[in-house]
Amino acid sequence: MGHNVFETILGAVVLAFAALFLVFAYNSADLHKVQGYTVTANFPMVDGVKDGTDVKINGVKVGSIQGLKLNTEPGPSQYLVSVSMSVANSIQLPTDTIAMVSSESLLGGKYMSLEPGVDETMIKTDGTGRISRTQAPLRLDDLIGQLIYSNKRGDGDKKASGTDAEHP
């Protein structure tokens, strides 16, 4: 009977440590959505970004993505992706801020990076603010294709220019 009590107490201690670990991991992961004012921006593509994705300035989380919507209305913004993001109320963004989709690492996920500009006027914090300067994410497969294509083209240019050592 004493053996069962010991096992029960030991099991309770293990469960308590597991619960503490989960609470610590949740708080360290910074998974909560930041509440603040809403800012929107249009992108040609947003590969890897979804609702809840972090919005960061200089690597520090200052907000989160609230929603993505494909613009289907005819006009200059047709087929652009409208990204709405929540930015902490304590952060004031200049009107020349640049929004770009960045990679955490070569194999990691994506996040929205904001690079504040130097303009003295600030983006509206009443929910109608827009970031007009955006940059689409770089795609690794496109970069590799450009590298391969430029190498082939560079070899062909040397042959076509006639700068061969054998023929003066």
C-alpha positions as a printed Julia matrix, in Angstrom:
168×3 Matrix{Float64}:
   0.0    0.0     0.0
   2.89   2.4     0.78
   4.27   1.63   -2.65
   1.1    2.98   -4.38
   1.18   6.22   -2.38
   4.81   6.83   -3.38
   4.0    6.22   -7.06
   1.0    8.57   -6.86
   3.06  11.35   -5.28
   5.87  10.85   -7.81
   3.33  10.97  -10.68
   1.84  14.19   -9.28
   5.3   15.78   -9.08
   6.06  14.8   -12.69
   2.74  16.26  -13.86
   3.41  19.49  -11.92
   6.83  19.86  -13.59
   5.25  19.17  -17.0
   2.61  21.85  -16.36
   5.3   24.35  -15.3
   7.29  23.55  -18.43
   4.24  24.12  -20.66
   3.48  27.47  -18.99
   7.12  28.53  -19.37
   7.2   27.43  -23.02
   3.96  29.28  -23.83
   5.2   32.5   -22.2
   8.62  32.24  -23.88
   7.19  31.52  -27.33
   5.33  34.87  -27.36
   2.36  33.37  -29.19
  -0.22  35.95  -28.12
  -1.64  38.39  -30.64
  -0.71  41.99  -30.01
  -3.66  44.3   -29.53
  -3.31  47.76  -31.0
  -4.27  49.82  -34.0
  -4.8   48.35  -37.46
  -2.59  49.14  -40.45
  -3.0   47.71  -43.96
  -0.58  47.2   -46.84
  -0.85  45.69  -50.34
   1.63  43.07  -51.57
   2.01  41.28  -54.92
   2.53  38.02  -52.97
   2.86  36.98  -49.34
   4.29  33.45  -49.42
   4.48  31.95  -45.93
   2.48  34.65  -44.1
  -0.85  33.85  -42.43
  -3.14  35.08  -39.66
  -1.21  35.39  -36.41
   2.21  35.79  -38.05
   4.51  38.13  -36.12
   5.08  41.75  -37.13
   8.57  42.86  -36.07
  10.7   45.98  -36.04
  14.44  45.25  -35.75
  13.64  41.7   -34.61
  11.29  42.75  -31.8
   7.65  41.68  -31.99
   5.4   44.76  -32.15
   2.28  43.25  -33.67
   0.65  40.4   -35.54
  -1.11  39.77  -38.83
  -4.89  40.0   -38.47
  -5.99  38.99  -41.94
  -5.16  38.48  -45.61
  -7.5   39.28  -48.48
  -7.05  39.03  -52.23
  -8.24  42.22  -53.95
 -10.52  41.24  -56.85
 -11.95  44.68  -57.65
 -10.81  45.92  -61.09
  -8.19  48.63  -60.83
  -4.52  49.16  -60.03
  -4.63  46.98  -56.92
  -6.43  44.04  -58.56
  -4.87  40.7   -57.59
  -2.76  42.27  -54.87
  -2.99  40.82  -51.37
  -4.26  43.24  -48.73
  -2.6   42.46  -45.39
  -4.09  43.92  -42.22
  -1.88  43.92  -39.17
  -2.27  45.01  -35.59
   0.55  47.18  -34.24
   1.02  47.99  -30.55
  -0.38  51.38  -29.56
   3.01  52.43  -28.17
   4.58  52.22  -31.67
   4.18  55.2   -34.0
   5.1   54.5   -37.62
   6.27  57.24  -40.02
   4.39  57.44  -43.34
   7.48  56.3   -45.28
   7.7   52.98  -43.38
   8.53  49.94  -45.53
   6.75  46.62  -44.94
   8.39  43.45  -46.22
   7.96  39.72  -45.78
  11.21  38.34  -44.33
  12.54  34.88  -43.56
  13.56  33.84  -40.07
  16.22  31.57  -41.61
  16.83  29.54  -44.76
  14.56  26.77  -43.53
  12.43  28.74  -41.08
   9.14  30.53  -41.27
   8.26  34.03  -42.39
   7.39  37.22  -40.54
   6.36  40.75  -41.46
   9.25  43.17  -41.03
   8.6   46.9   -40.7
  11.4   49.36  -41.38
  10.4   52.78  -40.06
  11.33  55.7   -42.24
  12.39  59.23  -41.34
   9.25  61.18  -42.25
   7.91  63.4   -39.48
   4.25  62.65  -40.24
   2.91  59.43  -38.77
   0.54  56.76  -40.1
  -3.0   57.16  -38.76
  -3.78  55.04  -35.69
  -7.57  55.15  -36.1
  -7.69  51.92  -38.15
  -7.44  53.63  -41.56
  -3.63  53.75  -41.69
  -1.89  52.36  -44.78
   1.69  51.44  -45.52
   2.24  52.31  -49.17
   5.83  51.05  -49.52
   5.99  47.24  -49.59
   8.38  44.56  -50.77
   7.41  41.0   -51.69
   9.35  38.08  -50.21
  12.36  36.7   -52.02
  11.8   33.15  -53.18
  14.73  30.77  -53.01
  13.74  28.89  -56.17
  13.58  32.17  -58.13
  17.02  33.2   -56.88
  18.51  29.84  -57.86
  16.92  30.13  -61.31
  18.36  33.61  -61.79
  21.8   32.39  -60.72
  21.72  29.47  -63.15
  20.38  31.61  -65.99
  22.95  34.39  -65.45
  25.82  31.84  -65.42
  24.69  30.28  -68.7
  24.22  33.69  -70.25
  27.63  34.84  -69.03
  29.34  31.83  -70.71
  27.51  32.51  -73.96
  28.49  36.18  -73.93
  32.19  35.28  -73.7
  31.93  32.96  -76.73
  29.88  35.42  -78.74
  32.26  38.33  -78.09
  35.19  36.48  -79.71
  37.6   37.07  -76.85
  39.19  33.68  -77.19
  42.94  33.4   -76.5
  43.52  31.11  -79.49
  42.2   33.6   -82.04
  43.89  37.01  -81.97
